[in-house]
């Protein structure tokens, strides 16, 4: 199905960002414009998702130039899922931002940059051209660097420097790989690359090029041993910024990895073994990194690394059932990780710290909030029937079926460590009595009204409800994941929808 509608969500965020430029110092008006823009974009993404589910692939050849000569945008099941998740999280974080960020940060252009960041994410998920994927990545990196440095605190600047340095390195590697790929195939269209790469006689060069892509995307996804920038950066910005980063930015790298290694390259035995080893080491090192941490946000940062390993494990297993588990886990993880960072921001408001050893009595003082947090924690751990349980079972099942006991053992270890860490957080922050007074310097909220409190809590409750809904409707989400996994394992469907049956 060909339609211009595929550009609507991208253009909506761009239009919202441009409108915000005219109201730079009008904070309240910026908040209203941002919420309206996010809401309309969410509806547009929901409509695009519905079109993809109903009619199949949605494609657009810009300027009516036929592929592979023009610029292609394409929405398959996987990209439609990622677009809808992006819209959901950006709406929730956008509402949350109106109450959680102080006036000075908003006047620095937070909402303007925020919408450009989301625009870049949507473009990356919908592009059908490998060079334009790089361009959208750069839009995201530039926007995220500005967001990381908004406010200019020393800790933020240190984290931002590590973040931008590693991501610049990833971009150089990514661009180098694109250059080699263009040199050996003469095309940049992803579908056309899939056709041309199979005709290249020098298979060694193809393998090396594919590994360059893996390294570039691996840095952006924070896989072992390239993940150290993430725990150093993601705990420093305000919780609203950390929420969009923790939920979506690393997943953009994972998405690109799956797109490249299911459509363009077909991994050989060596590559699959490499993926499996990296997945195991990512899970183990990420899990161990959480054990001695006291900061709630640092713990969450290491859990992001650990659970990225789950997704890479699915790539290493490289079967349709493994892909089903990965896609299901991706949906669960985006929602839960974003929510946990927003929860950390509310805890800062309540106790003025994210050091779990200096927290306490949250269950006693805020029982309703604690109940919502418990639901999110249960989803993170994978308590049945919540959202984290089903994809783990699918990954366990496939690892056992393939007798890949290293991946199976790492999955089990990571799950137990996640359980241990979450129980520790609950005991320290929610169950025990409040300890001595707090002295830690944190990012304070501006005083706000009852409506401000609503803007903080509603997104958290909303994403918690989404997690519960995913878990209780697991059969429907498994079928959705099966549809996406089938398309991923049959790249000829993607190729035909871009190039037509002539190929």
QUISULWO-V827657 format. One record per backbone hydrogen bond with DSSP energy under -0.5 kcal/mol. CO is the residue of the C=O (numbers start at 1). NH is the residue of the N-H. Records with the same first field share a line. If there is no record, write none. Layout:
BEGIN
CO->NH / NH
END
This chain:
BEGIN
1->59
3->6
4->7
5->8
7->11
8->12
9->13
10->14
11->15
12->16
13->17
14->18
15->19
16->20
17->21
18->21 / 22
19->22
20->23
21->24
23->26
25->27
26->30
27->31
28->32
29->33
30->34
31->35
32->36
33->37
34->38
35->39
36->40
37->41
38->42
39->43
40->44
41->45
42->46
43->47
44->48
45->49
46->50
47->51
48->52
49->53
50->54
51->55
52->56
57->59
58->75
59->3
60->62 / 73
61->64
62->65
64->66
66->69 / 70
70->72
71->62
72->128
73->60
74->76
75->58
76->80
77->81
78->82
79->83
80->84
81->85
82->86
83->87
84->88
85->89
86->90
87->91
88->92
89->93
90->94
91->95
92->96
93->97
94->98
95->98 / 99
96->99 / 100
97->101
102->106
103->107
104->108
105->110
106->109
109->113
110->114
111->115
112->116
113->117
114->118
115->119
116->120
117->121
118->122
119->123
120->124
121->125
122->126
123->127
126->74
128->190
129->133
130->134
131->135
132->136
133->137
134->138
135->139
136->140
137->141
138->142
139->143
140->144
141->145
142->146
143->147
144->148
145->149
146->150
147->150
149->152
153->157
154->158
155->159
156->160
157->161
158->162
159->163
160->164
161->165
162->166
163->167
164->168
165->169
166->170
167->171
168->172
169->173
170->174
171->175
172->176
173->177
174->178
175->179
176->180
177->181
178->182
179->183
180->184
181->185
182->186
188->130
189->193
190->194
191->195
192->196
193->197
194->198
196->199
197->200
201->203
202->206
203->207
204->208
205->209
206->210
207->211
208->212
209->213
210->214
211->215
212->216
213->217
214->218
215->219
216->220
217->221
218->222 / 223
219->222
223->226
227->230 / 231
228->232
229->233
230->233 / 234
233->236 / 237
238->242
239->243
240->244
241->245
242->246
243->247
244->248 / 249
245->249 / 250
248->252
249->253
250->254
251->255
252->256
253->257
254->258
255->259
256->260
257->261
258->262
259->262 / 263 / 264
260->264 / 265
261->267
265->267
268->272
269->273
270->274
271->275
272->276
273->277
274->278
275->279
276->280
277->281
278->282
279->283
280->284
281->285
282->286
283->287
284->288
285->289
286->290
287->290 / 291
288->291 / 292
290->293
294->356
295->299
296->300
297->301
298->302
299->303
300->304
301->305
302->306
303->307
304->308
305->309
306->309 / 310
307->311
308->312
309->313
310->314
311->315
312->316
313->317
314->318
319->323
320->324
321->325
322->326
323->327
324->328
325->329
326->330
327->331
328->332
329->333
330->334
331->335
332->336
333->337
334->338
335->339
336->340
337->341
338->342
339->343
340->344
341->345
342->346
343->347
344->348
345->349
346->350
347->351
348->352
354->296 / 356
355->358
356->359
361->365
362->366
366->370
367->371
368->372
369->373
370->374
371->375
372->376
373->377
374->378
375->379
376->380
377->381
378->382 / 383
383->386
386->389 / 390
387->391
388->392
389->393
390->394
391->395
392->396
393->397
394->398
395->399
396->400
397->401
398->402
399->404
400->403
403->405
404->408
405->409
406->410
407->411
408->412
409->413
410->414
411->415
412->416
413->417
414->418
415->419
416->420
417->421
418->422
419->423
420->424
421->425
422->426
423->427
424->428
425->429 / 430
426->430 / 431
427->432
429->360 / 362
430->363 / 364
432->361
440->442
442->444
449->453
450->454
451->455
452->456
453->457
454->458
455->459
456->460
457->461
458->462
459->463
460->464
461->465
462->466
463->467
464->468
465->469
466->470
467->387 / 471
468->472
469->473
471->474
473->476 / 477
474->478
475->479
476->480
477->481
478->482
479->483
480->484
481->485
482->486
483->487
484->488
485->489
486->490
490->493 / 494
491->495
492->496
493->497
494->498
495->498 / 499 / 500
496->500
500->503
END
